[in-house]
Amino acid sequence: MRVEYDASADMAYIYLVDRIAPGEAFRQVPAEDNTAILDYDSDGRLLGIELFSARRRLHSDLMSGAERIDREPRPSTE
Protein backbone atom coordinates (compact mmCIF):
# COMPACT_ATOMS: atom_id res chain seq x y z
CA MET A 1 0.00 0.00 0.00
CA ARG A 2 1.18 3.52 -0.73
CA VAL A 3 -0.37 6.95 -0.39
CA GLU A 4 -0.06 10.02 -2.62
CA TYR A 5 -1.16 13.38 -1.25
CA ASP A 6 -1.98 16.65 -3.02
CA ALA A 7 -2.02 19.39 -0.36
CA SER A 8 -3.34 22.05 -2.74
CA ALA A 9 -6.51 19.96 -3.24
CA ASP A 10 -6.34 18.21 0.17
CA MET A 11 -6.85 14.90 -1.63
CA ALA A 12 -5.09 11.58 -1.17
CA TYR A 13 -4.96 8.46 -3.28
CA ILE A 14 -4.45 5.20 -1.41
CA TYR A 15 -3.04 2.50 -3.67
CA LEU A 16 -4.00 -0.97 -2.47
CA VAL A 17 -1.90 -2.56 -5.22
CA ASP A 18 1.64 -1.71 -6.37
CA ARG A 19 0.58 -0.16 -9.64
CA ILE A 20 -2.64 0.64 -11.50
CA ALA A 21 -2.18 0.47 -15.26
CA PRO A 22 -4.03 2.93 -17.51
CA GLY A 23 -7.58 1.67 -17.98
CA GLU A 24 -7.27 -0.92 -15.20
CA ALA A 25 -9.56 1.07 -12.89
CA PHE A 26 -12.63 -0.22 -14.68
CA ARG A 27 -15.31 1.14 -12.33
CA GLN A 28 -15.35 4.16 -10.00
CA VAL A 29 -17.90 4.11 -7.19
CA PRO A 30 -18.55 7.15 -4.96
CA ALA A 31 -18.75 6.36 -1.24
CA GLU A 32 -22.22 6.79 0.23
CA ASP A 33 -21.16 9.93 2.07
CA ASN A 34 -19.29 11.35 -0.97
CA THR A 35 -15.99 11.47 0.92
CA ALA A 36 -14.18 9.10 -1.44
CA ILE A 37 -14.21 7.33 -4.77
CA LEU A 38 -13.44 3.61 -4.84
CA ASP A 39 -11.63 2.27 -7.91
CA TYR A 40 -12.32 -1.35 -8.92
CA ASP A 41 -10.85 -3.55 -11.62
CA SER A 42 -12.99 -5.49 -14.11
CA ASP A 43 -13.16 -8.46 -11.70
CA GLY A 44 -14.58 -6.29 -8.89
CA ARG A 45 -11.35 -6.10 -6.87
CA LEU A 46 -10.65 -2.84 -5.06
CA LEU A 47 -7.50 -1.18 -6.46
CA GLY A 48 -7.43 2.15 -4.69
CA ILE A 49 -9.29 4.89 -2.90
CA GLU A 50 -9.39 8.59 -3.79
CA LEU A 51 -10.09 10.44 -0.56
CA PHE A 52 -11.40 14.00 -0.27
CA SER A 53 -10.50 16.21 2.76
CA ALA A 54 -7.66 13.79 3.40
CA ARG A 55 -5.90 15.82 6.09
CA ARG A 56 -8.98 15.53 8.31
CA ARG A 57 -9.65 11.84 7.56
CA LEU A 58 -6.24 10.16 7.55
CA HIS A 59 -4.06 9.44 10.57
CA SER A 60 -1.05 11.75 10.88
CA ASP A 61 1.36 8.78 10.63
CA LEU A 62 -0.10 7.90 7.24
CA MET A 63 0.01 11.52 6.09
CA SER A 64 3.66 11.96 7.12
CA GLY A 65 4.65 8.99 4.95
CA ALA A 66 2.58 10.02 1.94
CA GLU A 67 4.27 10.90 -1.34
CA ARG A 68 3.61 14.56 -2.10
CA ILE A 69 2.38 15.10 -5.66
CA ASP A 70 1.51 18.79 -5.46
CA ARG A 71 5.05 20.13 -5.63
CA GLU A 72 6.16 22.10 -8.66
CA PRO A 73 8.80 20.35 -10.77
CA ARG A 74 12.33 21.61 -10.30
CA PRO A 75 13.64 23.81 -13.12
CA SER A 76 16.15 22.20 -15.44
CA THR A 77 19.81 22.97 -14.72
CA GLU A 78 20.82 22.57 -18.36
C-alpha positions in Angstrom: 0.0 0.0 0.0 1.2 3.5 -0.7 -0.4 6.9 -0.4 -0.1 10.0 -2.6 -1.2 13.4 -1.3 -2.0 16.6 -3.0 -2.0 19.4 -0.4 -3.3 22.0 -2.7 -6.5 20.0 -3.2 -6.3 18.2 0.2 -6.8 14.9 -1.6 -5.1 11.6 -1.2 -5.0 8.5 -3.3 -4.5 5.2 -1.4 -3.0 2.5 -3.7 -4.0 -1.0 -2.5 -1.9 -2.6 -5.2 1.6 -1.7 -6.4 0.6 -0.2 -9.6 -2.6 0.6 -11.5 -2.2 0.5 -15.3 -4.0 2.9 -17.5 -7.6 1.7 -18.0 -7.3 -0.9 -15.2 -9.6 1.1 -12.9 -12.6 -0.2 -14.7 -15.3 1.1 -12.3 -15.3 4.2 -10.0 -17.9 4.1 -7.2 -18.5 7.1 -5.0 -18.7 6.4 -1.2 -22.2 6.8 0.2 -21.2 9.9 2.1 -19.3 11.4 -1.0 -16.0 11.5 0.9 -14.2 9.1 -1.4 -14.2 7.3 -4.8 -13.4 3.6 -4.8 -11.6 2.3 -7.9 -12.3 -1.3 -8.9 -10.9 -3.6 -11.6 -13.0 -5.5 -14.1 -13.2 -8.5 -11.7 -14.6 -6.3 -8.9 -11.3 -6.1 -6.9 -10.6 -2.8 -5.1 -7.5 -1.2 -6.5 -7.4 2.2 -4.7 -9.3 4.9 -2.9 -9.4 8.6 -3.8 -10.1 10.4 -0.6 -11.4 14.0 -0.3 -10.5 16.2 2.8 -7.7 13.8 3.4 -5.9 15.8 6.1 -9.0 15.5 8.3 -9.7 11.8 7.6 -6.2 10.2 7.5 -4.1 9.4 10.6 -1.0 11.7 10.9 1.4 8.8 10.6 -0.1 7.9 7.2 0.0 11.5 6.1 3.7 12.0 7.1 4.7 9.0 5.0 2.6 10.0 1.9 4.3 10.9 -1.3 3.6 14.6 -2.1 2.4 15.1 -5.7 1.5 18.8 -5.5 5.1 20.1 -5.6 6.2 22.1 -8.7 8.8 20.3 -10.8 12.3 21.6 -10.3 13.6 23.8 -13.1 16.2 22.2 -15.4 19.8 23.0 -14.7 20.8 22.6 -18.4 
